């Protein structure tokens, strides 16, 4: 079959959850509820940490950025998934597919940077408390966050540029519910060597290295915690660190498996499940793990609700 190098004219078909095609309404409701929880949970964190002066600390500054990122991250894929669940036409143009892929991998790279910064912030706070305010001052935190966003979005441009040069042959069915990198390039009949090398380097820089740095930070934190004489203090610190590590491990683990390990038949079949974890599950868990279990956030939320109730009573008078 003649290759089609006019990539912008190509339309892809998103297979989505084709094995569960007999349950579209149930899946739609389930995904919609999950999406609403993600939006409301993360939006609430952004609002609370921004309006409450007690939460104007580096930890909550990073958390606010992470929550805002999760709103953007899920909004890149889930609305498209909801539309596809209720329509027979599941096509997406190459330009839309490339845009979705660019924002997805850029936001994913930024999230890896933010998770690393959050781990480093906890490391400095617990392991080097005397110099915490000097190291993690407001100016440094802003520079680190801005650098994370810029790095994530600039670094991925080269991948999209390389993909725009691909020639596609034969089938245009993407075995995923969004334009994922690996299922898309599988449809190309171009030489993928350079693209795969660049993608592997980017994956290493934005997943493996941050994961190692994050893991190292938490190992240092755990060693410091073990020296705490108070049993209550140990339990509280271990509870926080363990929950953070669970989310980090799920996110990085599924990313590394999906993008960096050799693609055996088993991994290809499981790739769609892994993509659900890093695009839906972790954005759902982050507000629960990082903040809604936090006493300071709960107190800020209680104050905000009290003010809302008081305002509503005044309006009724």
Secondary structure, 3 states (H helix, E strand, C coil): CCCECCHHHCEEEECCCHHHHHHHHHHHHHHHHHHHHHHHHHHHHHHHHHHCHHHCCHHHHHHHHHHHHHHHHHHHHHHHHHHHHHCCCCEEEHHHHHHHHHHHHHHHHHHHHHHHHHHHHHHHHHHCHHHHHHHCCHHHHHHHHHHHHHHHHHHCHHHHHHHCCCCECCCCEECCCCCCHHHHHCCECCCCHHHHHHHHHHHHHHHHHHHHHHHHHHHHHHHHHHCCCCHHHHHHHHHHHHHHHHHHHHHHHHHHHHHCCCCCHHHHHHHHHHHHHHHHHHHHHHHHHHHHCCHHHHHHHHHHHHHHHHHHHHHHC
